[in-house]
Amino acid sequence: MLREPPVTDTSTETGGRWSLPQGFRDPRDAPVVDDVLELVGGTPLVRVNRLAPDAPGTIYVKLDQFNIGGSSKDRIGVNIVRSAIAAGELAEGQRIVDFGAGNTAIGYALAGLATGHPVTIVANATLSPEKANLLRFLGADIVPGRNDVPTDHPENWEAIAARYEREDPSNWWARQASTAYNPSSHEESTGPEIWEQTAGGVSHWIAAVATGGTVSGTGRYLRSRRPDLQIIATDWTEKVDKSNLRAYFERRDGWQELERDFPENIDLDLIDRIETRSKAEVIDYGWHVARTEGLVLGPTSILSLLVAVELAKEVDPGSVIVSFSADSGRDYVTREYNPDWLRANGFSEIADKYVPAP
Ligand SMILES: Cc1ncc(COP(=O)(O)O)c(C=O)c1O
């Protein structure tokens, strides 16, 4: 399905001027751009070869860590900032404020540097040291917040972002959880990329949800091209139940009265299934995937890949499953992919399995 790069260039057009090491990409595919922000989007798909070798379905992973800031959130950070400037919502000199796990903040930081806006991110304790250091390196401020308390709690990360905007008009809250510029980034870029890369063959789209922008925006585009496309959202078991996402999705008795503790950008009418897995299962699989496929993926990417591998065994032959990778496992080598962290955080069995104590 994907174009194989030539090992040796034999074209008369280039005069056969190079001989590529096996599997290396054609030099003519290497981009030259005028600005850092042009290195957002156009990320590769890689086929999964060894995790489910005899399955009828084929799995590809969309590697969005290839964006310049290292995650899918470059797409939304850049698009939110540019769109808000164009619409007159973000005025010159205003500070961009939002809450999140760090990836969007890196996108905001890059867009902010290009457009002259400083950035403050309200982050909780799960912000990885790699991302925190990168944000500081890029000049962003990090304010501690919590997502384990309700939004009316003063330490809640969303409440803090809202307070920043309310109390100081020089702050502008970017609202990644509800702004339409988030899913539209994916509807206008990630979706068309996957459609083109699979030559319209994609049959299943799987992505983890936080704000829901990725699964919804990409899903909306792909569904518009292929009405029978299956859209599967993945998330942590504990989080989905706590936020009432599953109760809403399944329209369980009394769902209208429940507190809706999940973002507006999760489009429940679009999603066919919500699959959840535990943290321990996913971390373990992350180590397995790295050592089996050589694919180094962040935990949410592994969560989706785990679901994709199970699905690949059930689907009709010819099915093409695209599983989304939001960021790289490199951002987690001091946490989930570190035996010391695992042992200190209740995951000793995983540490012992992959890095046996001497
Ligand atoms: C690592 C990672 N995975 C998955 C997601 C989910 O993406 P979305 O917010 O589009 O649902 C995010 C976004 O917050 C993320 O940072």
The ligand as an ORCA input file, in Angstrom:
! r2SCAN-3c Opt
* xyz 0 1
  C      -0.167     11.709     24.925
  C      -1.562     12.018     24.515
  N      -2.334     11.032     24.062
  C      -3.605     11.243     23.690
  C      -4.172     12.483     23.776
  C      -5.600     12.627     23.391
  O      -5.838     13.497     22.348
  P      -7.140     14.374     22.306
  O      -6.978     15.486     23.299
  O      -7.217     14.877     20.919
  O      -8.309     13.519     22.676
  C      -3.402     13.538     24.232
  C      -3.975     14.865     24.358
  O      -4.154     15.446     25.381
  C      -2.060     13.314     24.614
  O      -1.273     14.312     25.058
*
